[in-house]
Amino acid sequence: MVWYVALIVAVAVERLVELVVSKRNLTWSRARGGIEFGAGHYPFMVVLHTGLLAACLIGVTFLFTMVWLTDVRHPADPSLDVRSCYPKKPPSQHV
């Protein structure tokens, strides 16, 4: 999970760097007579991308928590086989 969170954080940092570069390019273009089109959808795209990264972290945190809370390696009933959830077979007695 640590590597997954590191990947999401790296993508978030990369997106922030993209915002800085985008702002610099916008200033450069406007200084040379450039006109911006499609600025109306920009806030929606920011919310969409932020929500996607947040959902990735929330989802994996939720799943990790659920697995941790319902850890099948330590069943409440020790007579169950943790691999199959069927009752354990009694050990055979060899004399």
C-alpha positions as CSV (number, residue, x, y, z in Angstrom):
1,M,0.0,0.0,0.0
2,V,2.9,2.3,0.7
3,W,4.1,2.2,-2.9
4,Y,0.5,2.8,-4.2
5,V,0.2,5.9,-2.0
6,A,3.6,7.1,-3.1
7,L,2.5,6.7,-6.7
8,I,-0.7,8.8,-6.1
9,V,1.4,11.5,-4.3
10,A,3.9,11.5,-7.1
11,V,1.1,12.0,-9.7
12,A,-0.4,14.8,-7.5
13,V,3.0,16.6,-7.3
14,E,3.4,16.2,-11.1
15,R,-0.1,17.8,-11.6
16,L,0.9,20.7,-9.4
17,V,4.1,21.2,-11.5
18,E,1.9,21.1,-14.6
19,L,-0.2,23.9,-13.1
20,V,2.9,26.1,-12.6
21,V,4.1,25.4,-16.2
22,S,0.6,26.1,-17.5
23,K,0.4,29.4,-15.8
24,R,3.8,30.4,-17.1
25,N,2.8,29.4,-20.7
26,L,-0.5,31.3,-20.4
27,T,1.4,34.5,-19.3
28,W,3.9,34.0,-22.2
29,S,1.1,33.5,-24.8
30,R,-0.9,36.5,-23.6
31,A,2.1,38.7,-23.8
32,R,2.4,37.8,-27.5
33,G,-1.3,38.3,-28.3
34,G,-2.6,34.9,-27.5
35,I,-6.3,34.3,-26.8
36,E,-7.5,31.7,-24.4
37,F,-10.4,29.4,-25.4
38,G,-12.2,26.9,-23.3
39,A,-11.4,28.5,-19.9
40,G,-15.0,27.7,-18.7
41,H,-14.3,24.0,-18.3
42,Y,-11.0,24.4,-16.5
43,P,-12.5,24.4,-12.9
44,F,-14.5,21.3,-13.8
45,M,-11.3,19.5,-14.9
46,V,-9.5,20.5,-11.7
47,V,-12.3,19.1,-9.6
48,L,-12.4,16.0,-11.7
49,H,-8.7,15.2,-11.5
50,T,-8.5,16.1,-7.8
51,G,-11.5,13.9,-7.1
52,L,-10.0,11.0,-9.0
53,L,-6.8,11.1,-7.0
54,A,-8.7,11.5,-3.7
55,A,-11.0,8.6,-4.7
56,C,-7.9,6.4,-5.3
57,L,-6.6,7.1,-1.8
58,I,-10.0,6.8,-0.1
59,G,-10.8,3.5,-1.9
60,V,-7.5,1.8,-1.1
61,T,-7.7,3.1,2.5
62,F,-11.2,1.8,2.9
63,L,-10.3,-1.6,1.4
64,F,-7.2,-1.9,3.6
65,T,-9.2,-1.0,6.7
66,M,-11.9,-3.5,5.9
67,V,-9.3,-6.3,5.3
68,W,-7.6,-5.4,8.5
69,L,-10.8,-5.4,10.5
70,T,-12.0,-8.7,9.0
71,D,-8.6,-10.5,8.9
72,V,-9.4,-14.1,7.9
73,R,-6.0,-15.3,9.0
74,H,-7.2,-15.0,12.6
75,P,-10.8,-16.4,12.5
76,A,-13.0,-16.1,15.5
77,D,-13.7,-19.9,15.3
78,P,-10.4,-21.8,15.4
79,S,-12.1,-24.9,14.2
80,L,-12.4,-23.4,10.6
81,D,-9.7,-23.9,8.0
82,V,-8.7,-20.3,7.0
83,R,-8.0,-21.4,3.4
84,S,-11.4,-23.0,2.7
85,C,-13.7,-21.8,5.5
86,Y,-14.7,-25.4,6.0
87,P,-14.3,-27.2,9.3
88,K,-10.8,-28.6,9.8
89,K,-10.3,-32.3,9.4
90,P,-9.1,-34.0,12.5
91,P,-5.4,-35.0,12.3
92,S,-4.9,-38.7,11.4
93,Q,-3.5,-40.9,14.1
94,H,-0.6,-43.0,12.8
95,V,0.6,-45.7,15.2
